[in-house]
Amino acid sequence: MTNAPDIAQWILDAIHKEKTVYQEAIVPRIAETFGDEWVYTNENGHPAINRDVLKSMRKLRDASVAWNREERCWSVVDAS
């Protein structure tokens, strides 16, 4: 059975692999891979990720990944 930490790790793996992941692009991938119960449309009409998954991401995420609120994407931070 899939749980929020598993999906959070899957998203973080995608971020590290792809370097930048936009929320609107990852939401359909989450729904397709794990089911519609892990995504929703927020009050602004934007595709969104289940809050338990986001909480798990915050716990698992380290300084190598940053959220860009304006672009609504996660990116790998260049440490150089």
N, C-alpha and C positions, 0 to 999 in steps of 0.2 A: 504494500500500500504506500502511496506517495504521501509525503508530508511537506510542510512548509520549509524546513531546513534543507530537504533534498532539492526542492525547486530553487531555493536561494543559491545553493552550491552550483546547480546547473547554469543559472544565470551568470554567476561570477565566473564560471569556466568559460562561458561564451564571451564575456567581456575581455578576459585575458587573451582568448584566442583571436577575437575580432578587433580588439583595441578600442572600439567605440560601439556601444549598443544603444539605440534609441528605444525609449519605452514603447512608442507606438508600433515599432517593428517587432519587439520581443513579445508583446502581449498575444498576438495571434499564434506565435510559435509555442507559447506556454499553453494556450488553450488546445492546440492541436496535439501537443505532446502529453499534457497532464490532465486536461479537461477544463471545461468552462467554469467550473466552480472556483478556479484559482485566479480568475480575471473578472473585471466588470467595467462599466462605463461610469466615470466619475461625474460629479455635479456640473462640471464644465464641459461635459461631452467628450472628454478624452479617454482613450483606452487606459485602463489602470490595472495594477497588480494587487492581488489580495494583500491586505494589510499584515497578515501573519507572515507572509513570504517576505515582505519588506522589512519587518522586524528581524527576521532571521538573517536577512542580508546585512543589516546593520551590525549584527553580532559577529557575522563571519568575515565581513569586509575589513581589509586593512588599509593602510595609507596608500597602497598601490592603485586603488580605484577611487575615483572621485565622481560625484553626482553634479551635473551642470543643470541647474534649475531652469535657466532660460531656454536651453536647447532640449531639455527633458531627455537627457542621455547620461550614461555612465561611460567613463573613459579610463584607460590605463594612464596613470600619471608618469611622466618621464622623470626619472630620478636623476638624470644627469645635470 
